[in-house]
Amino acid sequence: MIRQTTFLLLILGILWGCSTEKRQHDSASLHFRLNDSLLQNPITLLYEDGNYHLFYSYKSENGVEKWGQAQSLDLIQWNNVPMNFESDQLSAQQVKSVVVDWNQSTEFSTDGAAIIAISVSDDQFGELELLHSEDNGASWLKDTEGPILLPDYYEPIQSLKVFWNDDLQRWTMLVLSGYEVRFYSSDNLRDWEYQSRFGDDVYLKHGNWTAVDFFPMEMAGTHELKWVLFISADSGSPNEGSGVQYFVGDFDGYVYQASHNKPKWVDHGSDLYQAIVLSDYAASNKAPVLLGRIYNSIYSKFNIDTDESGVFSITRELTLMEEFHDYYLISKPVIPSKTESKTVDEAALNESVQIAKKIDLPVKIDLTFDVNDRLYLGMAESFGVKLKNENGQELMLGYQAERRYFFIANPTIQQNFPDTWDGFNYAPYVTNEPTMDLTLIIDHNSAELFAMNGLISLSRKFNFKGEWQQVELFAEKGAITLKGGTISRF
């Protein structure tokens, strides 16, 4: 029997109170960030010696760009690892890719598999340098043989991706400059042979291409092997702003052939940027997981207040599926195994907004709605979740049933910038399913929406101020049946 919305309010009221100690612990529990420096981009994610190793770039307090390392056992709790360099100059190298020399193909792997970083130079186009570590990234030495010069390379290098190709028993390197990705191969990470390029036939190039990643994936169900190419762009995403494009295709070790020349986008929002995927995940017997930067340059353009210290997205496990006669990436958040959860019972929602009690962040909200009567005239035009706090901030996440799209909306931006940018992110989706699932990950500096079993995702940078948030479930201009859900804290 469906309960009325007043009873639903009572259920949601049984939530956790605020705790300063818990808030401080939770502030870094789901998303990686730095406390004393400006976090910039993820460089490489590796798995070695029982730990995930995240290499990232950041700006120190004096504005110098450097690179660092963090380690994790579960992709959720991260610990920064000090790195020792033979000179201060090495800490400021523009490292673009990091690899593990599993097969000991280089002279750096004398007593085991070395970790090797590849950096680029601003002053010398096509110039690479190698740094190596034989103690899991704790200390680093510079290659004494000097820089590596790529032949006939006359442009600044924006991004690199280097990996060991088992089929060829050689290293493969992708080099991004402008709107072009070049493929190279090598036996030893020093002597590189040009193989091919990608980008000429890409339809609709937007903004600047800034980062690249490349990895194999098996199709769900058929196990057919495909290769996925990520290209990040600083503009042109579906909702105006930065984003990560992806192509799916075939790679023979020399030439990449995409199935379509029009890219798709990893996330339908504008705030997931420069994403990377766990390198060598198959060799490590791990799942392919994604980590990106929650960022959008449009905020500074309009002088919108966001936390500028930098934050990465929640880690997402990827699946490649064939849907609607095309290839699509499915992404689902990686969540801690230990959570405190409360059940939300089945209830009928009408136009009245239902207010929950105060809760701490981060929080995960899982809801399932009955949309089998979507053609019924009385069905709500839109429904979902609204977050509010004592500082007057408000964020809405849900589904617009009349126009058929998922959305994240910031009413404050819509009020302050009515003629320029409305701060509204949406993902079109026409459902034929009887139910609709909605998963929301709300943290101190971001909101991430996942729907339809991971086919839809929307990411939004949002600086939640204050000590607590209110949760409201809403249904506008009609009614919707909530079949149930959970609200979880970590």
Long-range contacts (C-beta under 8 A, 24 or more apart in sequence): 2-346, 2-347, 2-348, 2-481, 3-345, 3-346, 3-347, 3-348, 4-347, 4-348, 5-347, 5-348, 5-349, 5-350, 5-352, 5-354, 7-345, 7-347, 8-344, 8-345, 8-347, 8-349, 8-354, 8-473, 8-482, 9-354, 9-355, 9-356, 11-342, 11-343, 11-344, 11-345, 11-347, 12-344, 12-354, 12-356, 12-357, 12-471, 12-473, 12-487, 13-356, 13-357, 14-342, 14-357, 15-342, 15-356, 15-357, 15-358, 15-359, 15-471, 15-487, 16-340, 16-359, 16-360, 16-489, 17-358, 18-358, 18-359, 18-360, 18-467, 18-468, 19-360, 20-467, 22-360, 23-360, 23-361, 23-467, 26-360, 26-361, 26-362, 26-444, 26-490, 27-444, 28-78, 29-76, 29-77, 29-336, 29-362, 29-490, 30-76, 30-314, 30-336, 30-362, 30-441, 30-443, 30-490, 31-294, 31-311, 31-312, 31-313, 31-314, 31-362, 31-443, 31-445, 31-446, 32-56, 32-70, 32-78, 32-291, 32-311, 32-312, 33-309, 33-310, 33-311, 33-312, 33-445, 34-58, 34-80, 34-309, 34-310, 35-309, 36-61, 37-61, 37-309, 38-308, 38-309, 38-310, 39-293, 39-309, 39-310, 39-311, 39-312, 40-65, 40-293, 40-310, 41-211, 41-274, 41-293, 42-274, 42-275, 42-276, 42-291, 42-292, 42-293, 42-312, 43-67, 43-95, 43-96, 43-97, 43-98, 43-276, 44-97, 44-98, 44-99, 44-276, 44-279, 45-276, 45-277, 45-278, 45-279, 45-289, 45-291, 46-98, 46-99, 46-100, 46-115, 46-278, 46-279, 46-280, 47-278, 47-280, 47-281, 47-284, 47-286, 48-100, 48-113, 48-115, 48-136, 48-284, 49-136, 51-136, 52-278, 53-98, 53-115, 53-136, 53-137, 54-78, 54-291, 55-95, 55-98, 55-117, 55-137, 56-312, 57-95, 58-310, 64-92, 65-92, 65-94, 66-91, 66-92, 67-91, 67-93, 67-95, 67-117, 69-137, 74-334, 74-336, 74-337, 75-289, 75-291, 75-315, 75-334, 76-315, 76-334, 76-335, 76-336, 81-137, 81-138, 82-138, 83-137, 83-138, 83-139, 83-140, 84-138, 84-139, 84-140, 85-139, 85-140, 86-140, 86-141, 86-142, 87-142, 90-131, 90-140, 90-142, 93-117, 93-119, 93-129, 93-131, 94-119, 94-120, 94-121, 94-122, 95-119, 95-131, 96-120, 96-157, 96-159, 96-160, 97-160, 97-161, 97-162, 97-173, 99-162, 99-163, 99-164, 99-171, 99-189, 99-279, 100-279, 100-280, 101-164, 102-164, 102-280, 102-283, 103-164, 103-169, 105-164, 105-171, 105-187, 105-188, 105-189, 106-132, 106-188, 106-189, 107-188, 108-132, 108-134, 108-143, 109-134, 110-134, 116-189, 118-160, 118-162, 118-173, 118-189, 120-157, 120-160, 121-147, 122-156, 124-149, 125-153, 125-154, 125-155, 125-156, 125-157, 126-150, 126-151, 126-152, 126-153, 126-154, 126-155, 126-157, 128-160, 130-189, 130-190, 145-190, 148-190, 148-192, 150-175, 150-184, 150-192, 150-194, 151-194, 152-194, 153-177, 158-208, 158-209, 158-210, 158-211, 158-212, 159-210, 159-211, 159-212, 159-232, 160-212, 161-212, 161-213, 161-214, 162-189, 163-214, 163-215, 163-279, 163-280, 164-280, 165-253, 166-283, 167-253, 168-253, 170-253, 172-214, 172-253, 174-212, 174-214, 176-209, 176-210, 176-211, 176-212, 176-231, 178-209, 179-205, 179-209, 181-212, 181-229, 181-231, 181-256, 183-254, 183-255, 183-256, 185-253, 185-254, 195-253, 195-254, 195-255, 196-254, 196-255, 196-256, 198-229, 198-256, 198-258, 201-261, 202-261, 202-262, 202-263, 203-261, 203-262, 203-263, 204-236, 204-262, 204-263, 205-236, 206-233, 206-235, 206-236, 206-237, 207-233, 207-234, 207-235, 207-236, 207-242, 208-233, 208-234, 208-235, 209-233, 210-234, 210-274, 211-274, 211-275, 211-276, 213-275, 213-276, 213-277, 214-256, 215-277, 215-279, 215-281, 215-288, 216-251, 216-282, 217-288, 217-318, 217-320, 218-320, 219-320, 219-321, 219-322, 219-327, 220-319, 220-320, 220-321, 220-330, 221-321, 221-322, 222-322, 226-250, 226-320, 226-327, 227-251, 227-256, 228-277, 228-320, 228-329, 229-256, 229-258, 230-266, 230-275, 230-276, 230-277, 231-263, 232-273, 232-274, 232-275, 234-273, 234-297, 235-297, 237-265, 237-269, 237-270, 238-265, 238-268, 238-270, 238-427, 239-268, 239-269, 239-270, 239-424, 239-425, 239-426, 240-270, 240-298, 240-421, 241-270, 241-271, 241-296, 241-297, 241-298, 242-270, 242-271, 242-273, 242-295, 242-296, 242-297, 242-298, 243-267, 243-269, 243-270, 243-272, 243-273, 244-272, 244-273, 244-274, 244-275, 244-292, 246-329, 248-320, 248-327, 259-326, 259-327, 260-326, 264-328, 264-329, 266-290, 266-292, 266-329, 266-331, 266-457, 267-292, 267-331, 267-457, 267-458, 267-459, 268-406, 268-425, 268-426, 268-427, 268-456, 268-457, 268-458, 269-408, 269-425, 269-427, 269-457, 269-458, 269-459, 269-460, 270-296, 270-298, 270-425, 271-295, 271-296, 271-425, 271-446, 271-459, 271-460, 271-461, 272-313, 272-457, 272-459, 275-313, 277-318, 287-317, 287-318, 288-317, 288-318, 289-315, 289-316, 289-317, 289-318, 289-334, 290-315, 290-316, 290-317, 290-318, 290-331, 291-315, 291-316, 292-459, 294-445, 294-446, 294-459, 294-461, 295-461, 296-461, 298-421, 299-461, 302-417, 302-420, 302-421, 304-413, 304-423, 305-463, 306-445, 306-461, 306-462, 306-463, 307-445, 307-461, 307-463, 311-445, 311-446, 311-461, 313-446, 313-448, 313-459, 314-441, 314-443, 314-446, 314-448, 316-457, 319-454, 323-455, 328-455, 330-453, 330-454, 330-455, 331-450, 331-454, 331-457, 332-439, 332-450, 332-453, 332-454, 333-364, 333-439, 333-441, 333-448, 333-450, 335-364, 335-488, 335-490, 336-490, 338-490, 339-364, 339-488, 339-489, 339-490, 340-488, 340-489, 340-490, 341-486, 341-487, 341-488, 341-489, 342-486, 342-487, 342-488, 343-484, 343-485, 343-486, 344-482, 344-484, 344-485, 344-486, 344-487, 345-484, 346-481, 346-482, 346-483, 346-484, 347-481, 347-482, 348-479, 348-480, 348-481, 348-482, 349-380, 349-383, 349-473, 349-474, 349-475, 349-479, 349-480, 349-481, 349-482, 350-475, 350-478, 350-479, 351-380, 351-475, 351-476, 351-477, 351-478, 351-479, 353-386, 353-472, 353-473, 353-474, 354-472, 354-473, 354-474, 355-470, 355-471, 355-472, 356-470, 356-471, 356-472, 356-473, 357-470, 358-468, 358-469, 358-470, 359-468, 359-469, 359-470, 359-471, 359-487, 359-489, 360-467, 360-468, 360-469, 360-489, 361-442, 361-443, 361-444, 361-464, 361-469, 362-441, 362-442, 362-443, 362-444, 362-489, 362-490, 363-442, 363-469, 363-471, 363-487, 363-488, 363-489, 364-439, 364-440, 364-441, 364-442, 364-486, 364-487, 364-488, 364-489, 364-490, 365-438, 365-439, 365-440, 365-442, 365-471, 365-485, 365-486, 365-487, 365-488, 366-437, 366-438, 366-439, 366-440, 366-485, 366-486, 366-487, 366-488, 367-437, 367-438, 367-439, 367-473, 367-482, 367-484, 367-485, 368-435, 368-436, 368-437, 368-438, 368-482, 368-483, 368-484, 368-485, 369-399, 369-435, 369-436, 369-438, 369-480, 369-481, 369-482, 369-483, 370-434, 370-435, 370-480, 370-481, 370-482, 370-483, 371-401, 371-431, 371-433, 371-434, 371-435, 371-436, 371-480, 372-434, 372-435, 374-401, 374-431, 378-478, 378-479, 379-478, 379-479, 379-480, 380-475, 380-476, 380-477, 380-478, 380-479, 380-480, 381-476, 381-477, 381-478, 382-407, 382-474, 382-475, 382-476, 382-477, 383-473, 383-474, 383-475, 383-476, 383-480, 384-438, 384-473, 384-474, 385-438, 385-440, 385-471, 385-472, 385-473, 385-474, 386-471, 386-472, 386-473, 386-474, 387-442, 387-447, 387-464, 387-469, 387-470, 387-471, 387-472, 388-469, 388-470, 388-472, 389-464, 389-465, 389-466, 389-468, 389-469, 389-470, 390-466, 390-467, 390-468, 391-465, 391-466, 393-464, 393-465, 393-466, 395-447, 395-460, 395-462, 396-474, 397-438, 397-440, 397-447, 397-449, 397-458, 398-438, 398-474, 399-436, 399-438, 399-451, 400-426, 401-480, 404-428, 404-429, 404-430, 404-431, 405-429, 406-449, 406-451, 406-456, 406-458, 407-458, 408-447, 408-449, 408-458, 408-460, 410-460, 410-462, 425-458, 425-460, 426-458, 427-451, 427-456, 427-457, 427-458, 429-455, 429-456, 435-483, 442-469
